[in-house]
C-alpha cells in the first residue's frame, strides 16, 4: 500500500494527480475507468500490477473506439460535402450553407473537409469550376462572359483573372488551339507542367 493514495482520498484521486477535468479528447471521460482501477488496487494491492494493466487497456480501448467512430463520422460528412460541391459547380454556396449541410460550424467544416481531401471546400469548388471552364472554352461557342456567369462568377474580369492565375494564360488564349499548341510545346521544353489549383 505504500505507493498508493490512502483510500479516504479515492474520490479525489484525479485531483491529487492533477488530472481532474483534463480531457485531451473532448467528451471522452476516462475518470470512471481510472477510478474503478484505483479502487480495485486499494482493495487488493497484491493484484495492483494486473489491475493497472487492465485499466490502461480499457482506457486505451475506449479512446480508440471513440476516435474511430469520430473519424468515420467525419469522413461521411466530408464525403457528403464533396458530393454536394461536385453537383453545384455552377453555383456558389456559402461556407454557412456547407456547414449547415453537414451539421458543423464553419471552422469545423473547413477542417473536416481539408483533413480528408487535402484542400479547403472553397479551393475544391474553384478547382472544379476551372476544370468545367476548360471544357466549356474548348467545347462550346459560349463567350468568356457567358461561361463566367454560368459558373457562378460575379464578373468576367474576376473569372479571367483567376483563370489566368491558375492556368498561366487567359481564357481567350486557352480556347485558341494554335496558342495552346505553342504554349504546350514551350512548357514541355521548359519541363514545367500545367499549373493546377492548389
C-alpha positions, 0 to 999 in steps of 0.5 A: 500500500505504500505507493498508493493514495490512502483510500479516504482520498479515492474520490479525489484521486484525479485531483491529487494527480492533477488530472481532474477535468483534463480531457485531451479528447473532448467528451471522452471521460476516462475518470470512471475507468481510472477510478474503478482501477484505483479502487480495485488496487486499494482493495487488493494491492497484491493484484495492483500490477494486473489491475493497472494493466487492465485499466490502461487497456480499457482506457486505451480501448475506449479512446480508440473506439471513440476516435474511430467512430469520430473519424468515420463520422467525419469522413461521411460528412466530408464525403457528403460535402464533396458530393454536394460541391461536385453537383453545384459547380455552377453555383456558389454556396456559402461556407454557412450553407456547407456547414449547415449541410453537414451539421458543423460550424464553419471552422469545423467544416473547413477542417473536416473537409481539408483533413480528408481531401487535402484542400479547403471546400472553397479551393475544391469548388474553384478547382472544379469550376476551372476544370468545367471552364476548360471544357466549356472554352474548348467545347462550346461557342459560349463567350468568356462572359457567358461561361463566367456567369454560368459558373457562378462568377460575379464578373468576367474580369474576376473569372479571367483573372483567376483563370489566368492565375491558375492556368498561366494564360487567359481564357481567350488564349486557352480556347485558341488551339494554335496558342495552346499548341505553342504554349504546350510545346514551350512548357514541355521544353521548359519541363514545367507542367500545367499549373493546377489549383492548389 
